[in-house]
């Protein structure tokens, strides 16, 4: 399997940072571009956004900048239902892999490849 475009949906939780680490390793291995996507689900009022000055957002950006030098990273913020936005963005971007963090699963369940 060749991965040219990798989509990384984030909510800026600790799990998102772990997903970013996994995405970084995969992206380095395949030389793929990385799209970081934050979906604003206003119906849930999560309040977690990719905003300058936000500690989680800045920590993630700093990590990716350090680890992904030379790799194209695109940052997107979109409104809507997370599942729909992620699926639509993956389709539009031609992403052939999505690395997403779990919300309530154990690490062993989260570490699966889905072809």
C-alpha positions as CSV (number, residue, x, y, z in Angstrom):
1,X,0.0,0.0,0.0
2,X,1.3,3.4,-0.9
3,X,0.2,6.4,1.2
4,X,0.4,9.7,-0.7
5,X,-2.0,11.7,1.4
6,X,-2.7,11.1,5.1
7,X,-5.6,12.8,6.9
8,X,-5.2,13.5,10.7
9,X,-8.4,14.6,12.4
10,X,-7.6,16.2,15.8
11,X,-9.5,17.4,18.8
12,X,-6.3,18.5,20.7
13,X,-6.6,15.9,23.4
14,X,-3.6,13.8,24.6
15,X,-4.9,11.1,22.3
16,X,-4.7,13.4,19.4
17,X,-1.0,14.0,20.1
18,X,-0.5,10.2,20.1
19,X,-2.3,9.9,16.8
20,X,0.0,12.7,15.5
21,X,3.0,10.7,16.5
22,X,1.7,7.6,14.6
23,X,0.8,9.8,11.6
24,X,4.3,11.3,11.7
25,X,5.9,7.8,11.5
26,X,3.7,6.7,8.7
27,X,4.1,9.9,6.8
28,X,7.9,9.7,7.1
29,X,7.9,6.1,5.9
30,X,5.8,6.8,2.8
31,X,6.9,10.4,2.2
32,X,3.3,11.4,2.2
33,X,1.7,14.8,2.7
34,X,-0.2,15.4,5.9
35,X,-3.5,17.1,6.3
36,X,-4.4,18.1,9.9
37,X,-8.1,18.6,10.3
38,X,-10.0,20.1,13.3
39,X,-13.8,19.8,13.0
40,X,-15.9,22.2,15.0
41,X,-19.0,20.3,16.1
42,X,-21.1,23.2,17.3
43,X,-23.9,20.9,18.4
44,X,-21.6,19.5,21.1
45,X,-20.0,22.8,22.0
46,X,-16.6,21.2,22.5
47,X,-14.8,24.5,22.3
48,X,-11.6,22.8,21.1
49,X,-10.4,24.6,18.1
50,X,-7.2,25.2,16.2
51,X,-6.5,28.7,17.5
52,X,-3.2,30.5,17.8
53,X,-2.4,30.7,21.5
54,X,-4.3,27.6,22.4
55,X,-1.8,25.4,24.4
56,X,-2.9,22.1,22.9
57,X,-3.0,23.5,19.4
58,X,0.4,25.1,19.8
59,X,1.9,22.0,21.3
60,X,0.6,19.9,18.4
61,X,1.9,22.4,15.8
62,X,5.3,22.6,17.5
63,X,5.5,18.8,17.6
64,X,4.6,18.5,13.9
65,X,7.0,21.3,13.0
66,X,9.9,19.6,14.8
67,X,9.1,16.1,13.5
68,X,7.9,16.8,10.0
69,X,10.5,19.2,8.6
70,X,10.4,18.9,4.8
71,X,7.0,17.2,4.8
72,X,4.1,19.3,3.6
73,X,1.5,19.8,6.3
74,X,-1.9,21.5,5.6
75,X,-4.0,22.8,8.5
76,X,-7.8,22.9,8.1
77,X,-10.7,23.9,10.3
78,X,-14.2,23.0,9.3
79,X,-17.7,23.2,10.8
80,X,-20.1,20.3,10.9
81,X,-20.7,16.7,12.0
82,X,-17.2,15.2,12.6
83,X,-17.9,11.9,10.8
84,X,-19.3,13.6,7.7
85,X,-16.6,16.3,7.5
86,X,-13.8,13.7,8.0
87,X,-15.2,11.4,5.3
88,X,-15.9,14.3,2.9
89,X,-12.4,15.9,3.4
90,X,-10.7,12.5,2.9
91,X,-12.6,12.1,-0.3
92,X,-11.9,15.6,-1.6
93,X,-8.2,15.5,-0.6
94,X,-7.7,12.0,-2.1
95,X,-6.5,10.8,1.3
96,X,-5.8,7.1,1.2
97,X,-5.2,6.8,5.0
98,X,-6.9,8.4,8.0
99,X,-5.1,8.3,11.3
100,X,-7.6,9.1,14.1
101,X,-7.5,8.9,17.8
102,X,-10.0,6.9,19.8
103,X,-12.3,8.5,22.4
104,X,-13.1,5.6,24.7
105,X,-11.1,2.6,23.5
106,X,-8.1,1.0,25.0
107,X,-4.8,1.5,23.2
108,X,-4.8,-2.1,21.9
109,X,-8.1,-1.5,20.2
110,X,-6.9,1.8,18.8
111,X,-3.8,0.4,17.1
112,X,-5.3,-1.3,14.1
113,X,-4.8,-0.9,10.4
114,X,-8.0,-0.8,8.4
115,X,-7.3,-1.4,4.7
